[in-house]
Amino acid sequence: MKYNMCERQEKMQSSNGKASYYIVGPMKLQNELMASYLKQKTGSDCFAMDNIRQVRTDASKTKNSRNLLFWDCQGKKLNGLLGELSSYVNNNRSENHVVLFNVPADVEFQKNFVLKGIHGFFYEHDPLDKFMKGVQAVIDGKLWLSREMMTKCIFEDSGNNKSSKDISKTLSERQVEILALISVGATNDEIADKLCISSHTVKTHLYKIFKKIGVPNRVQAALWAAKNL
């Protein structure tokens, strides 16, 4: 399966500070092996646990830090996973990026999670080199999705509501700049530094942008920007 991310070096140092990794799922041996492998490759803290509620909500409050949560979805029902994800997202910082592994090859299944803010998918038969490239992409703030998945998310709803051209005209120059930075994975702090504004101002702009383009989160905003800017 082809991915839309560019290949990157395998040294897993986040450009935005040291990351921590959390592997969540019922298969203890698998989780421990993943944690050991990631620690060996990255030198970062890696934790294996049974339940998503065990993940620390205050993990790494360092500026620009990103923590990556690997969530095993094997054998789980769609509605149950979506419910657990919504509960987690509502109670945790957005910097704790979530990816799913052992994902079924079902585009509709995956689309539900992209729209909820999941940053990537890893499949049961993915080789280790592709896995590490995907991890680095997500830590860098990008999405790790198949090209099929990205295309579906961008084009499927093109006929709904107001036209994209009409929406684009309502965006200010500053809002367009912020959307462009979101589309390449910039964090709020990075956007603030780049545009010489405060993080609070960035958050205010994002709230207004999300309302204007009709999306609930920055993942969908990035998809919208990829299609329309």
C-alpha positions, 0 to 999 in steps of 0.5 A: 500500500502506497503512502503519501508521506515522503521517506525520512531518515530512521533516526527518530528524533522529533524536531519538536522535542523528545517524545514519549511512546505509549502502546495500548492493547490487551496483548502484553507480549506484543506491547512489550516487544513494541515498546522495547523496539521503539526505545532501542530505535529512539532512546525515548521513554516507551510504556506498554499498558492494557487500557487507554485510560492508563495513559498519563494525561499530563505526559510531557508538558515541555513546549512543542512536545508530542507524545505518540499513543499506539492503540491496538484495534485488532478484534475491536468493534467500530462503535466501541473504539469510537466511543473510547477514542472520544472519551480519551480525546475529550480528556487529553492534550492534543499533543498526544497524537493517536495512531491505530495499529493492526488496522483492518483493510477497510477504507470506511472503517479508517475514514471514521477515525480520520474524521475523529482526529487519528493521525495514522494507521499501521497494518498487521503486515507492515514491514519495520522500515515502513513502520519507523517512517510512519512513526517519524511522520506522525511525530513531525506532525504529519498524517500517515495515511494510505493514498486511497484514504487521503483521496477519499477524505479530500474528495468524497464530500466535495458537493456538500454545503457551500462551495469551497470557493465561497468558503475560501473567500471568507478567510482572511489572509492570516487565516489562510497562512495558518491553514497552510501551516496546519496542512504541513503539520505545524503545531500552535507554538510553531505557527505562533513563532513563524507568524510572530503572534501569540499561541492564544491568538493562534487558538482564536484564529483556529476556532474561527477557521474551523467554524468557517470551513465546517470542520471539528478538528485540525486533522480535517482542517489539514485535509480541507487545506490540502484540497482547497489552498 
